[in-house]
Amino acid sequence: MIPTVRRLLRQPSARRFALLLLLLAGFGVLLLLMPRPDPAQLPRLADALDGYAPVAAIAGGALLLVALVPRTFVTLAAGAIFGPLEGAGYALGAALLAAAVGFTVGRLLGREFVAERVRGRLARLDGWFARQNVLGVVTVRLLPIAGFGLVSYGYGTTSARVLPFLAGSVIASAPTAFGYAALGAAVSSPGHVNWYAAAPASLGLIASVVLIHRWWRAERRRRPSPA
């Protein structure tokens, strides 16, 4: 077993893939040790950031998502700090940036290793990722299979195209961004939240359902009918 691992690690692609796994494991440990902020203190950060708020919110949120912090927490915090609408916008910006970073890291560190070893059904699955459009990405993002950051890294190791992946990631994030941001604002400042600000969440959810239904129907049409 150990000699096999040593021979494997002599390959550059295997070393890069091992680095990716170590990076994800390190983020997992950091996530367990990270202190939890006091929700009551979050609104004060908006005043402290002043004019740098948009950049700090998007970059900081993306950094947390890349470090495998759940998107729910990041969006709740954005709503608590900036309010429902502004917080949702920053959360979506952070999701877009984090998806791009995670995809790029996964592509650089893991794609070659995976491509060298896909066979049979895995090769057909990788081909499906290569043909995947925005609706396919939305569908995968909405499935409860893994966290936002982990899915981004995983997509990078496949042959998926970057632009459909980024567009699908943002669309899939939209329904919950407004709802969770409004919830975060309500927790930090009860009685001062206009709940109509959460209305785009329902619109985004309806849009997502429509898109998924259309994608499902298109997939059924492409499948060969049984003889």
C-alpha positions in Angstrom: 0.0 0.0 0.0 2.7 2.5 1.0 5.0 1.8 -2.0 2.0 2.2 -4.3 1.2 5.6 -2.7 4.9 6.6 -3.1 4.9 5.7 -6.8 1.7 7.6 -7.3 3.0 10.7 -5.6 6.0 10.8 -8.0 3.5 11.9 -10.6 3.1 15.8 -10.7 -0.7 15.5 -11.2 -1.0 13.2 -8.2 1.0 15.6 -6.0 -1.2 18.5 -7.1 -4.3 16.4 -6.3 -2.9 15.5 -2.9 -2.3 19.2 -2.3 -6.0 19.9 -3.1 -7.1 17.2 -0.7 -4.8 18.6 2.1 -6.2 22.1 1.4 -9.8 20.9 1.8 -8.9 18.9 4.9 -7.2 22.0 6.4 -10.3 24.1 5.7 -12.4 21.4 7.4 -10.3 21.6 10.6 -10.3 25.4 10.5 -14.1 25.4 10.2 -14.4 23.3 13.4 -12.0 25.6 15.3 -13.3 28.9 14.0 -15.0 31.0 16.7 -18.7 31.9 16.1 -19.5 35.7 16.0 -22.1 37.3 18.2 -25.1 38.2 15.9 -25.8 41.3 18.0 -22.4 42.7 17.1 -22.6 42.2 13.4 -24.5 45.4 12.5 -21.7 47.5 13.9 -19.4 46.2 11.2 -21.2 48.1 8.5 -20.3 51.4 10.2 -16.7 50.3 10.7 -16.2 49.4 7.1 -17.6 52.7 5.8 -16.9 53.1 2.1 -15.1 49.8 1.8 -18.2 47.9 2.7 -19.0 46.5 -0.8 -15.4 45.3 -1.5 -15.0 43.9 2.1 -18.3 42.2 2.0 -17.9 40.5 -1.3 -14.2 39.6 -0.8 -14.7 38.5 2.8 -17.8 36.4 2.0 -16.0 34.8 -0.9 -13.0 33.9 1.3 -15.4 32.3 3.8 -17.1 30.3 1.1 -13.8 29.2 -0.3 -12.8 28.0 3.2 -16.0 25.8 3.1 -18.0 28.0 5.5 -21.7 27.2 4.6 -23.3 29.7 2.3 -26.3 29.9 4.7 -24.1 31.4 7.4 -22.4 33.9 5.0 -25.8 35.1 3.7 -27.3 35.4 7.2 -24.3 37.4 8.3 -24.5 39.7 5.2 -28.1 40.4 6.0 -27.4 41.1 9.6 -24.6 43.5 8.7 -26.0 45.3 5.7 -29.8 44.7 5.7 -31.9 42.4 3.5 -31.5 43.8 0.0 -27.9 45.1 0.2 -26.9 42.0 2.2 -28.4 39.7 -0.5 -26.6 41.6 -3.3 -23.2 41.2 -1.5 -23.9 37.6 -0.7 -24.5 36.9 -4.4 -21.4 38.8 -5.4 -19.4 36.7 -2.9 -21.0 33.5 -4.3 -19.9 34.4 -7.8 -16.3 35.2 -6.7 -16.1 32.1 -4.6 -17.4 29.9 -7.4 -14.7 31.3 -9.7 -11.9 30.8 -7.2 -13.0 27.3 -6.2 -13.4 26.2 -9.8 -10.0 27.6 -10.8 -8.2 25.9 -7.8 -10.0 22.6 -8.6 -9.1 22.9 -12.3 -5.4 23.7 -11.6 -4.8 21.1 -8.8 -7.2 18.3 -9.6 -8.3 18.2 -13.3 -5.3 16.5 -14.8 -5.3 13.7 -12.1 -9.0 13.0 -12.6 -8.8 13.2 -16.4 -6.0 10.5 -16.4 -8.2 8.1 -14.5 -11.7 8.4 -15.7 -13.0 5.2 -17.3 -16.3 3.6 -18.1 -19.2 5.2 -16.3 -17.0 7.9 -14.8 -15.9 8.9 -18.4 -19.6 9.2 -19.4 -20.3 11.3 -16.3 -17.3 13.5 -17.1 -18.7 13.9 -20.6 -22.0 14.9 -19.1 -20.3 17.7 -17.2 -18.6 18.8 -20.4 -22.0 19.1 -22.2 -23.7 20.7 -19.2 -25.5 24.0 -19.7 -26.6 26.5 -17.1 -29.8 24.6 -16.2 -27.7 21.5 -15.4 -25.5 23.5 -13.1 -28.6 25.0 -11.3 -29.9 21.5 -10.8 -26.7 20.2 -9.3 -26.4 23.3 -7.1 -29.9 22.8 -5.7 -29.3 19.2 -4.8 -28.3 18.7 -1.1 -25.1 16.8 -2.0 -22.3 19.0 -0.6 -21.6 22.6 0.5 -21.2 25.5 -1.9 -17.4 25.6 -1.7 -16.9 21.9 -2.1 -19.1 21.7 -5.2 -17.0 24.5 -6.7 -13.8 22.6 -6.1 -15.4 19.4 -7.5 -16.6 21.1 -10.6 -13.1 22.3 -11.3 -11.8 18.7 -11.4 -14.3 17.9 -14.2 -14.4 18.9 -17.8 -17.3 21.4 -17.1 -17.1 24.8 -18.9 -16.5 27.8 -16.6 -19.1 30.3 -17.9 -22.2 28.0 -17.6 -20.9 26.9 -14.1 -20.6 30.5 -12.9 -24.0 31.6 -14.3 -25.7 28.5 -12.9 -24.1 29.0 -9.5 -25.5 32.5 -9.2 -28.9 31.6 -10.4 -29.1 28.7 -7.9 -28.0 31.0 -5.1 -30.5 33.7 -5.8 -33.7 32.1 -4.3 -32.2 31.7 -0.8 -29.9 34.8 -0.8 -32.8 37.2 -0.3 -34.7 35.0 2.2 -31.6 34.3 4.4 -30.4 37.9 4.2 -33.9 39.1 5.4 -33.8 36.5 8.1 -30.3 37.7 9.2 -31.4 41.3 9.3 -34.5 40.3 11.4 -32.3 38.4 13.9 -29.9 41.3 14.4 -32.5 44.1 14.3 -36.0 42.8 15.1 -38.8 45.1 14.2 -36.7 47.1 11.7 -37.0 44.7 8.7 -39.3 45.3 5.8 -40.2 41.7 5.0 -41.2 42.7 1.5 -37.5 42.7 0.8 -37.6 38.9 0.9 -40.1 38.9 -1.9 -37.4 38.3 -4.6 -36.7 35.0 -2.9 -40.1 33.6 -3.9 -39.6 34.9 -7.4 -36.2 33.3 -7.6 -37.6 30.0 -6.3 -40.3 30.1 -8.9 -37.8 30.9 -11.6 -35.6 28.0 -10.5 -38.5 25.5 -10.5 -39.4 26.6 -14.0 -35.8 26.3 -15.3 -35.4 22.9 -13.7 -38.7 21.7 -15.2 -37.7 22.9 -18.7 -34.3 21.2 -18.4 -35.9 18.0 -17.3 -38.3 18.0 -20.2 -35.4 18.7 -22.6 -33.4 15.8 -21.2 -36.4 13.5 -21.7 -36.8 14.5 -25.3 -33.1 13.8 -25.9 -33.3 10.3 -24.5 -33.9 7.6 -27.2 -37.4 6.2 -26.9 -37.6 2.4 -26.1 -38.0 0.1 -29.0 
